[in-house]
Amino acid sequence: MIRDADSFEEQPLFPENGPVKPPSGAAVLEALEELGIVGMWKDRTDVEDSGEFARNLRERSEERTAE
């Protein structure tokens, strides 16, 4: 049976569970804070500039070769 496109728009993506709604940015941030991920390096004394530190980590990971 072939249905037109309009009939698909009325159907939920997962009818048994309802449509899936992604979490909001605030909910993701709250979850990361609860897990201790946000701010976990706040007391490190060897990281003066977090942006520069992150850039250096990315550069080092890009330079690694697969063994």
WOCORKA-V40103 format. One record per pair of residues at least 6 apart in sequence whose ideal C-beta (glycine too) atoms are under 7 Angstrom apart, sorted by the first residue. I is the first residue (numbers start at 1). GAP is how many residues later the second one is. Records with the same first field share a line. If there is no record, write none. Layout:
# WOCORKA-V40103
I = GAP / GAP
This chain:
# WOCORKA-V40103
12 = 6 / 7
13 = 6 / 7
14 = 6
29 = 9
32 = 6
41 = 6
47 = 6
